Amino acid sequence: MNITLNLICSELKPGMVVVYLLRANQLPKHPEKEWRGKIKKVYPSIDEVEVEVLSEGYKGDEERVHFEQIVRVESEEEQ
């Protein structure tokens, strides 16, 4: 399953809540599971964002997410 959202880096801003999938090399048990994260920082030169994970059980964790992993922008700001 490889669903990607074609975003350009200028559309991604800190504070946005995005939904993303884990990469295959992260060996997810459930590759179709969608994760939610609030963008903390955008790294356009390496096509990544740093997110604060909002998914249950992982809230507050931070991780880097490649633009290609993002399937949709859920909101402009966490609600």
Jmol script that loads the backbone (N, CA, C; Angstrom):
load data "model"
ATOM      1  N   MET A   1       0.857  -1.181   0.000  1.00  0.00           N
ATOM      2  CA  MET A   1       0.000   0.000   0.000  1.00  0.00           C
ATOM      3  C   MET A   1       0.897   1.235   0.000  1.00  0.00           C
ATOM      4  N   ASN A   2       0.789   2.025  -1.037  1.00  0.00           N
ATOM      5  CA  ASN A   2       1.646   3.208  -1.141  1.00  0.00           C
ATOM      6  C   ASN A   2       0.794   4.382  -1.591  1.00  0.00           C
ATOM      7  N   ILE A   3       0.187   5.050  -0.631  1.00  0.00           N
ATOM      8  CA  ILE A   3      -0.645   6.212  -0.902  1.00  0.00           C
ATOM      9  C   ILE A   3       0.155   7.434  -0.503  1.00  0.00           C
ATOM     10  N   THR A   4       0.376   8.319  -1.441  1.00  0.00           N
ATOM     11  CA  THR A   4       1.110   9.524  -1.097  1.00  0.00           C
ATOM     12  C   THR A   4       0.317  10.751  -1.510  1.00  0.00           C
ATOM     13  N   LEU A   5       0.564  11.805  -0.808  1.00  0.00           N
ATOM     14  CA  LEU A   5      -0.060  13.085  -1.088  1.00  0.00           C
ATOM     15  C   LEU A   5       1.016  13.980  -1.660  1.00  0.00           C
ATOM     16  N   ASN A   6       0.774  14.522  -2.832  1.00  0.00           N
ATOM     17  CA  ASN A   6       1.780  15.366  -3.465  1.00  0.00           C
ATOM     18  C   ASN A   6       1.727  16.764  -2.868  1.00  0.00           C
ATOM     19  N   LEU A   7       2.624  17.011  -1.942  1.00  0.00           N
ATOM     20  CA  LEU A   7       2.724  18.312  -1.294  1.00  0.00           C
ATOM     21  C   LEU A   7       4.053  18.938  -1.659  1.00  0.00           C
ATOM     22  N   ILE A   8       4.071  20.249  -1.700  1.00  0.00           N
ATOM     23  CA  ILE A   8       5.355  20.919  -1.818  1.00  0.00           C
ATOM     24  C   ILE A   8       5.690  21.468  -0.435  1.00  0.00           C
ATOM     25  N   CYS A   9       6.982  21.576  -0.176  1.00  0.00           N
ATOM     26  CA  CYS A   9       7.408  21.926   1.180  1.00  0.00           C
ATOM     27  C   CYS A   9       6.823  23.242   1.660  1.00  0.00           C
ATOM     28  N   SER A  10       6.556  24.180   0.762  1.00  0.00           N
ATOM     29  CA  SER A  10       6.021  25.470   1.187  1.00  0.00           C
ATOM     30  C   SER A  10       4.606  25.351   1.751  1.00  0.00           C
ATOM     31  N   GLU A  11       3.927  24.237   1.487  1.00  0.00           N
ATOM     32  CA  GLU A  11       2.569  24.040   2.006  1.00  0.00           C
ATOM     33  C   GLU A  11       2.564  23.492   3.429  1.00  0.00           C
ATOM     34  N   LEU A  12       3.675  22.941   3.861  1.00  0.00           N
ATOM     35  CA  LEU A  12       3.764  22.369   5.199  1.00  0.00           C
ATOM     36  C   LEU A  12       4.325  23.402   6.159  1.00  0.00           C
ATOM     37  N   LYS A  13       3.605  23.623   7.260  1.00  0.00           N
ATOM     38  CA  LYS A  13       3.978  24.654   8.235  1.00  0.00           C
ATOM     39  C   LYS A  13       3.926  24.092   9.646  1.00  0.00           C
ATOM     40  N   PRO A  14       4.783  24.592  10.537  1.00  0.00           N
ATOM     41  CA  PRO A  14       4.678  24.196  11.939  1.00  0.00           C
ATOM     42  C   PRO A  14       3.269  24.467  12.472  1.00  0.00           C
ATOM     43  N   GLY A  15       2.770  23.535  13.278  1.00  0.00           N
ATOM     44  CA  GLY A  15       1.431  23.652  13.844  1.00  0.00           C
ATOM     45  C   GLY A  15       0.400  22.829  13.105  1.00  0.00           C
ATOM     46  N   MET A  16       0.661  22.498  11.826  1.00  0.00           N
ATOM     47  CA  MET A  16      -0.272  21.664  11.060  1.00  0.00           C
ATOM     48  C   MET A  16      -0.284  20.257  11.633  1.00  0.00           C
ATOM     49  N   VAL A  17      -1.440  19.619  11.588  1.00  0.00           N
ATOM     50  CA  VAL A  17      -1.556  18.221  11.986  1.00  0.00           C
ATOM     51  C   VAL A  17      -1.644  17.396  10.710  1.00  0.00           C
ATOM     52  N   VAL A  18      -0.728  16.434  10.579  1.00  0.00           N
ATOM     53  CA  VAL A  18      -0.683  15.590   9.390  1.00  0.00           C
ATOM     54  C   VAL A  18      -0.924  14.136   9.768  1.00  0.00           C
ATOM     55  N   VAL A  19      -1.386  13.381   8.800  1.00  0.00           N
ATOM     56  CA  VAL A  19      -1.578  11.942   8.953  1.00  0.00           C
ATOM     57  C   VAL A  19      -0.566  11.287   8.025  1.00  0.00           C
ATOM     58  N   TYR A  20       0.153  10.289   8.541  1.00  0.00           N
ATOM     59  CA  TYR A  20       1.221   9.671   7.765  1.00  0.00           C
ATOM     60  C   TYR A  20       1.282   8.168   8.024  1.00  0.00           C
ATOM     61  N   LEU A  21       1.970   7.481   7.125  1.00  0.00           N
ATOM     62  CA  LEU A  21       2.211   6.049   7.251  1.00  0.00           C
ATOM     63  C   LEU A  21       3.686   5.831   7.563  1.00  0.00           C
ATOM     64  N   LEU A  22       3.991   4.746   8.244  1.00  0.00           N
ATOM     65  CA  LEU A  22       5.388   4.401   8.492  1.00  0.00           C
ATOM     66  C   LEU A  22       5.993   3.839   7.206  1.00  0.00           C
ATOM     67  N   ARG A  23       7.310   4.028   7.031  1.00  0.00           N
ATOM     68  CA  ARG A  23       8.020   3.482   5.881  1.00  0.00           C
ATOM     69  C   ARG A  23       8.239   1.984   6.083  1.00  0.00           C
ATOM     70  N   ALA A  24       8.396   1.266   4.974  1.00  0.00           N
ATOM     71  CA  ALA A  24       8.613  -0.183   5.031  1.00  0.00           C
ATOM     72  C   ALA A  24       9.870  -0.519   5.838  1.00  0.00           C
ATOM     73  N   ASN A  25      10.912   0.316   5.734  1.00  0.00           N
ATOM     74  CA  ASN A  25      12.147   0.016   6.470  1.00  0.00           C
ATOM     75  C   ASN A  25      12.023   0.260   7.976  1.00  0.00           C
ATOM     76  N   GLN A  26      10.882   0.791   8.413  1.00  0.00           N
ATOM     77  CA  GLN A  26      10.612   0.929   9.842  1.00  0.00           C
ATOM     78  C   GLN A  26       9.941  -0.340  10.388  1.00  0.00           C
ATOM     79  N   LEU A  27       9.692  -1.285   9.496  1.00  0.00           N
ATOM     80  CA  LEU A  27       9.110  -2.591   9.826  1.00  0.00           C
ATOM     81  C   LEU A  27       7.825  -2.494  10.650  1.00  0.00           C
ATOM     82  N   PRO A  28       6.835  -1.755  10.148  1.00  0.00           N
ATOM     83  CA  PRO A  28       5.579  -1.638  10.906  1.00  0.00           C
ATOM     84  C   PRO A  28       4.824  -2.962  10.948  1.00  0.00           C
ATOM     85  N   LYS A  29       4.241  -3.274  12.097  1.00  0.00           N
ATOM     86  CA  LYS A  29       3.412  -4.477  12.216  1.00  0.00           C
ATOM     87  C   LYS A  29       2.137  -4.326  11.406  1.00  0.00           C
ATOM     88  N   HIS A  30       1.633  -3.106  11.323  1.00  0.00           N
ATOM     89  CA  HIS A  30       0.417  -2.806  10.581  1.00  0.00           C
ATOM     90  C   HIS A  30       0.722  -1.652   9.616  1.00  0.00           C
ATOM     91  N   PRO A  31       1.236  -1.959   8.412  1.00  0.00           N
ATOM     92  CA  PRO A  31       1.676  -0.914   7.481  1.00  0.00           C
ATOM     93  C   PRO A  31       0.582   0.068   7.070  1.00  0.00           C
ATOM     94  N   GLU A  32      -0.679  -0.347   7.182  1.00  0.00           N
ATOM     95  CA  GLU A  32      -1.777   0.536   6.787  1.00  0.00           C
ATOM     96  C   GLU A  32      -2.219   1.479   7.910  1.00  0.00           C
ATOM     97  N   LYS A  33      -1.665   1.301   9.107  1.00  0.00           N
ATOM     98  CA  LYS A  33      -2.037   2.147  10.251  1.00  0.00           C
ATOM     99  C   LYS A  33      -1.620   3.587   9.989  1.00  0.00           C
ATOM    100  N   GLU A  34      -2.552   4.485  10.187  1.00  0.00           N
ATOM    101  CA  GLU A  34      -2.281   5.908  10.014  1.00  0.00           C
ATOM    102  C   GLU A  34      -1.883   6.517  11.355  1.00  0.00           C
ATOM    103  N   TRP A  35      -0.834   7.314  11.319  1.00  0.00           N
ATOM    104  CA  TRP A  35      -0.321   8.003  12.495  1.00  0.00           C
ATOM    105  C   TRP A  35      -0.611   9.485  12.358  1.00  0.00           C
ATOM    106  N   ARG A  36      -0.841  10.151  13.474  1.00  0.00           N
ATOM    107  CA  ARG A  36      -1.087  11.596  13.484  1.00  0.00           C
ATOM    108  C   ARG A  36       0.070  12.296  14.164  1.00  0.00           C
ATOM    109  N   GLY A  37       0.454  13.436  13.611  1.00  0.00           N
ATOM    110  CA  GLY A  37       1.523  14.204  14.218  1.00  0.00           C
ATOM    111  C   GLY A  37       1.378  15.685  13.939  1.00  0.00           C
ATOM    112  N   LYS A  38       1.811  16.478  14.893  1.00  0.00           N
ATOM    113  CA  LYS A  38       1.797  17.939  14.754  1.00  0.00           C
ATOM    114  C   LYS A  38       3.196  18.370  14.313  1.00  0.00           C
ATOM    115  N   ILE A  39       3.268  19.085  13.203  1.00  0.00           N
ATOM    116  CA  ILE A  39       4.561  19.516  12.676  1.00  0.00           C
ATOM    117  C   ILE A  39       5.200  20.516  13.631  1.00  0.00           C
ATOM    118  N   LYS A  40       6.437  20.208  14.011  1.00  0.00           N
ATOM    119  CA  LYS A  40       7.218  21.099  14.863  1.00  0.00           C
ATOM    120  C   LYS A  40       8.199  21.916  14.023  1.00  0.00           C
ATOM    121  N   LYS A  41       8.783  21.261  13.005  1.00  0.00           N
ATOM    122  CA  LYS A  41       9.774  21.926  12.168  1.00  0.00           C
ATOM    123  C   LYS A  41       9.763  21.299  10.786  1.00  0.00           C
ATOM    124  N   VAL A  42       9.994  22.120   9.763  1.00  0.00           N
ATOM    125  CA  VAL A  42      10.044  21.651   8.378  1.00  0.00           C
ATOM    126  C   VAL A  42      11.491  21.733   7.903  1.00  0.00           C
ATOM    127  N   TYR A  43      11.960  20.666   7.266  1.00  0.00           N
ATOM    128  CA  TYR A  43      13.311  20.597   6.713  1.00  0.00           C
ATOM    129  C   TYR A  43      13.207  20.427   5.192  1.00  0.00           C
ATOM    130  N   PRO A  44      12.983  21.521   4.458  1.00  0.00           N
ATOM    131  CA  PRO A  44      12.761  21.399   3.011  1.00  0.00           C
ATOM    132  C   PRO A  44      13.959  20.844   2.248  1.00  0.00           C
ATOM    133  N   SER A  45      15.163  21.066   2.726  1.00  0.00           N
ATOM    134  CA  SER A  45      16.346  20.604   1.999  1.00  0.00           C
ATOM    135  C   SER A  45      16.479  19.082   1.994  1.00  0.00           C
ATOM    136  N   ILE A  46      15.848  18.416   2.961  1.00  0.00           N
ATOM    137  CA  ILE A  46      15.906  16.950   3.011  1.00  0.00           C
ATOM    138  C   ILE A  46      14.513  16.322   2.930  1.00  0.00           C
ATOM    139  N   ASP A  47      13.513  17.107   2.558  1.00  0.00           N
ATOM    140  CA  ASP A  47      12.138  16.622   2.377  1.00  0.00           C
ATOM    141  C   ASP A  47      11.598  15.891   3.599  1.00  0.00           C
ATOM    142  N   GLU A  48      11.783  16.494   4.762  1.00  0.00           N
ATOM    143  CA  GLU A  48      11.294  15.911   6.008  1.00  0.00           C
ATOM    144  C   GLU A  48      10.658  16.973   6.889  1.00  0.00           C
ATOM    145  N   VAL A  49       9.804  16.490   7.790  1.00  0.00           N
ATOM    146  CA  VAL A  49       9.279  17.333   8.863  1.00  0.00           C
ATOM    147  C   VAL A  49       9.547  16.613  10.176  1.00  0.00           C
ATOM    148  N   GLU A  50       9.666  17.375  11.232  1.00  0.00           N
ATOM    149  CA  GLU A  50       9.746  16.800  12.573  1.00  0.00           C
ATOM    150  C   GLU A  50       8.363  16.957  13.172  1.00  0.00           C
ATOM    151  N   VAL A  51       7.806  15.865  13.676  1.00  0.00           N
ATOM    152  CA  VAL A  51       6.468  15.916  14.242  1.00  0.00           C
ATOM    153  C   VAL A  51       6.473  15.475  15.694  1.00  0.00           C
ATOM    154  N   GLU A  52       5.508  16.023  16.429  1.00  0.00           N
ATOM    155  CA  GLU A  52       5.183  15.519  17.761  1.00  0.00           C
ATOM    156  C   GLU A  52       4.033  14.546  17.543  1.00  0.00           C
ATOM    157  N   VAL A  53       4.239  13.289  17.900  1.00  0.00           N
ATOM    158  CA  VAL A  53       3.241  12.253  17.658  1.00  0.00           C
ATOM    159  C   VAL A  53       2.011  12.503  18.528  1.00  0.00           C
ATOM    160  N   LEU A  54       0.834  12.413  17.907  1.00  0.00           N
ATOM    161  CA  LEU A  54      -0.430  12.625  18.609  1.00  0.00           C
ATOM    162  C   LEU A  54      -1.221  11.330  18.778  1.00  0.00           C
ATOM    163  N   SER A  55      -0.722  10.237  18.201  1.00  0.00           N
ATOM    164  CA  SER A  55      -1.423   8.955  18.260  1.00  0.00           C
ATOM    165  C   SER A  55      -1.372   8.374  19.670  1.00  0.00           C
ATOM    166  N   GLU A  56      -2.474   7.756  20.065  1.00  0.00           N
ATOM    167  CA  GLU A  56      -2.621   7.170  21.402  1.00  0.00           C
ATOM    168  C   GLU A  56      -1.470   6.215  21.701  1.00  0.00           C
ATOM    169  N   GLY A  57      -0.921   6.338  22.878  1.00  0.00           N
ATOM    170  CA  GLY A  57       0.171   5.481  23.302  1.00  0.00           C
ATOM    171  C   GLY A  57       1.547   6.025  22.945  1.00  0.00           C
ATOM    172  N   TYR A  58       1.599   7.009  22.069  1.00  0.00           N
ATOM    173  CA  TYR A  58       2.877   7.578  21.639  1.00  0.00           C
ATOM    174  C   TYR A  58       2.879   9.102  21.747  1.00  0.00           C
ATOM    175  N   LYS A  59       1.827   9.675  22.350  1.00  0.00           N
ATOM    176  CA  LYS A  59       1.706  11.133  22.458  1.00  0.00           C
ATOM    177  C   LYS A  59       2.950  11.734  23.078  1.00  0.00           C
ATOM    178  N   GLY A  60       3.411  12.798  22.458  1.00  0.00           N
ATOM    179  CA  GLY A  60       4.564  13.510  22.971  1.00  0.00           C
ATOM    180  C   GLY A  60       5.891  13.057  22.380  1.00  0.00           C
ATOM    181  N   ASP A  61       5.934  11.844  21.810  1.00  0.00           N
ATOM    182  CA  ASP A  61       7.154  11.394  21.140  1.00  0.00           C
ATOM    183  C   ASP A  61       7.380  12.282  19.921  1.00  0.00           C
ATOM    184  N   GLU A  62       8.625  12.390  19.500  1.00  0.00           N
ATOM    185  CA  GLU A  62       8.933  13.150  18.300  1.00  0.00           C
ATOM    186  C   GLU A  62       9.637  12.245  17.312  1.00  0.00           C
ATOM    187  N   GLU A  63       9.358  12.450  16.024  1.00  0.00           N
ATOM    188  CA  GLU A  63      10.046  11.688  14.994  1.00  0.00           C
ATOM    189  C   GLU A  63      10.088  12.473  13.698  1.00  0.00           C
ATOM    190  N   ARG A  64      11.007  12.064  12.838  1.00  0.00           N
ATOM    191  CA  ARG A  64      11.128  12.668  11.516  1.00  0.00           C
ATOM    192  C   ARG A  64      10.254  11.889  10.543  1.00  0.00           C
ATOM    193  N   VAL A  65       9.553  12.614   9.688  1.00  0.00           N
ATOM    194  CA  VAL A  65       8.655  12.021   8.710  1.00  0.00           C
ATOM    195  C   VAL A  65       9.019  12.592   7.345  1.00  0.00           C
ATOM    196  N   HIS A  66       9.252  11.716   6.377  1.00  0.00           N
ATOM    197  CA  HIS A  66       9.517  12.159   5.009  1.00  0.00           C
ATOM    198  C   HIS A  66       8.216  12.664   4.387  1.00  0.00           C
ATOM    199  N   PHE A  67       8.317  13.671   3.524  1.00  0.00           N
ATOM    200  CA  PHE A  67       7.136  14.228   2.867  1.00  0.00           C
ATOM    201  C   PHE A  67       6.307  13.123   2.213  1.00  0.00           C
ATOM    202  N   GLU A  68       6.977  12.133   1.604  1.00  0.00           N
ATOM    203  CA  GLU A  68       6.275  11.072   0.880  1.00  0.00           C
ATOM    204  C   GLU A  68       5.427  10.190   1.789  1.00  0.00           C
ATOM    205  N   GLN A  69       5.666  10.203   3.093  1.00  0.00           N
ATOM    206  CA  GLN A  69       4.878   9.401   4.037  1.00  0.00           C
ATOM    207  C   GLN A  69       3.540  10.056   4.376  1.00  0.00           C
ATOM    208  N   ILE A  70       3.425  11.345   4.147  1.00  0.00           N
ATOM    209  CA  ILE A  70       2.221  12.087   4.531  1.00  0.00           C
ATOM    210  C   ILE A  70       1.102  11.785   3.550  1.00  0.00           C
ATOM    211  N   VAL A  71      -0.032  11.330   4.089  1.00  0.00           N
ATOM    212  CA  VAL A  71      -1.173  11.007   3.233  1.00  0.00           C
ATOM    213  C   VAL A  71      -2.211  12.126   3.194  1.00  0.00           C
ATOM    214  N   ARG A  72      -2.232  12.938   4.251  1.00  0.00           N
ATOM    215  CA  ARG A  72      -3.154  14.091   4.219  1.00  0.00           C
ATOM    216  C   ARG A  72      -2.818  15.057   5.352  1.00  0.00           C
ATOM    217  N   VAL A  73      -3.261  16.282   5.147  1.00  0.00           N
ATOM    218  CA  VAL A  73      -3.197  17.280   6.211  1.00  0.00           C
ATOM    219  C   VAL A  73      -4.550  17.280   6.875  1.00  0.00           C
ATOM    220  N   GLU A  74      -4.565  17.021   8.167  1.00  0.00           N
ATOM    221  CA  GLU A  74      -5.827  16.907   8.897  1.00  0.00           C
ATOM    222  C   GLU A  74      -6.366  18.280   9.295  1.00  0.00           C
ATOM    223  N   SER A  75      -5.473  19.160   9.724  1.00  0.00           N
ATOM    224  CA  SER A  75      -5.911  20.496  10.115  1.00  0.00           C
ATOM    225  C   SER A  75      -4.729  21.434  10.105  1.00  0.00           C
ATOM    226  N   GLU A  76      -5.025  22.703  10.076  1.00  0.00           N
ATOM    227  CA  GLU A  76      -3.980  23.713  10.103  1.00  0.00           C
ATOM    228  C   GLU A  76      -3.337  23.803  11.472  1.00  0.00           C
ATOM    229  N   GLU A  77      -4.079  23.415  12.518  1.00  0.00           N
ATOM    230  CA  GLU A  77      -3.573  23.446  13.890  1.00  0.00           C
ATOM    231  C   GLU A  77      -4.231  22.326  14.673  1.00  0.00           C
ATOM    232  N   GLU A  78      -3.526  21.854  15.703  1.00  0.00           N
ATOM    233  CA  GLU A  78      -4.088  20.817  16.573  1.00  0.00           C
ATOM    234  C   GLU A  78      -5.316  21.369  17.271  1.00  0.00           C
ATOM    235  N   GLN A  79      -6.352  20.539  17.340  1.00  0.00           N
ATOM    236  CA  GLN A  79      -7.597  20.997  17.948  1.00  0.00           C
ATOM    237  C   GLN A  79      -7.762  20.475  19.345  1.00  0.00           C
TER     238      GLN A  79
END
end "model"
wireframe off; spacefill off
backbone 0.3
color backbone group
